[in-house]
């Protein structure tokens, strides 16, 4: 496995009683010897080396990862992928109790980048999504999202960029976002007629059979979401399926922040329905 991120530094090799007897300088040296950075006596995550790549080809996640609110009954690493499931309709980055957020143990360097997760989503409820981005906590994240949401003429496919942050301790978190309904213009002109509905259903189904790549990209202070997926020919068309990429408008952040993460989510209307996904690959590369 190629996984170039460095784990969070700890002092587990030093017994708790012995740590209490160390001077602050000795504690700092111990932390630094494990590759950490010490600021004001506190050990912080070190910077992630780019490129970072994990094909999930082991029997468990590597030491480059932690899982927030880990629920081992809802995911397994095998066959070169993470198989994950969700139910209950409450899994969202803004929910502090959401389980199984897969987080890289390191901080992003202050540089332009492309962060991508390759996945196969089985959209069984019609209310599921996948997220990839940067996260400090449930009040502070910036992420790309691909969402299947059903209403009116059936399931549609929404590509979003969501920027949530608290500007001061007294304020509630504020959100800015851009969303594009890919099956209402960018890919299909009308999913409410017979041919459009059939093509829309085929595209959503192909997200499970052929997979897709969801990406968060940074260029300067601007971040955007994009997705690459399989677009089959319309009924009666003798052409072949094509891989196509679609993007959102950009949102802005002035300061670098947070840790890379990805997750499987559901909207509330999923109820007790089950959603499953295969996460096949995760990559962060510096932009050229």
C-alpha positions, 0 to 999 in steps of 0.5 A: 500500500502506498500511504504517505501521510504521517500518523498523529503523534502520541507518547504511547511508548512512554508510560503515563507515570513516566510522562508525568516525570518528564520535563516539558523539553523532554516531552517535546523531544519525545513528540518530535522524535515521532515526527510531530510538531510541538507548539506551546507544549502541545503536539499537533498533527504534522503536514501530509506529504503529497501525493497521498494515495491509498487503494485500501488493499489491506485487511484493515485501514492503515495507520494513516487513518482514523475513523470518527464515531467508529461503528465496526458493524457498518464497514469492512476493508477487503478485496481492495475496497471499503464496503460501508453501509448506512441506515437511519437517515442521519449521517451528515458531516454537520451531525456530531454523532454521524458514524464512520467518517474516514479521516487522514491523520495529518493536516493539508499543506497550504497548496493547491490540490485535487482530493478524490475518492473513487466509489461505487454507490448502490442508491437503494433508498433514493436518498443517499450521498457521498462526501469528500473534503476537509473537516475540522469538526461538525461546525467547520468543514468544506466538502464536495458532495454527490447526492441521489434525492428523489422527488416529483419525477423520481430520483435525480443526481445533485452535485454540491460544494458545501462550506460550513464554518463558525465566524465567531464564538458567539455565532451559529455556523454559517453555510455557503454552497452551490448545487447543480441538478445534473439530470436537469440540464447538464446531462439530461434536459428533462427527466420527467419524460419517458426517455429522460427518466429511463436515461436518468435511472441508467446513469444512477444505476451505473454509479454502482456498476461502473463507479464514479470519482468525486473530487474537491479541488483547491485553486488559491482561495477557491474550492470546487466540486467535480464528478467523473462518471459514466454517461450511457447513450440514450435509448435508440442511440448506437453510440457507446458510453462516455466518461464525462466530468461535471463541476460546481461553481467555487466557494472561498476560504482564505485560511488553510484548515482541517483534515481530509475526510470522506464518508457515506451519508443519507438524508432524513427521508432514507428512514430505515432504508439501507445504503451501501457503497464501495470506496475503492481508492483515495488520492490527494495530489498537488495541482500542477 
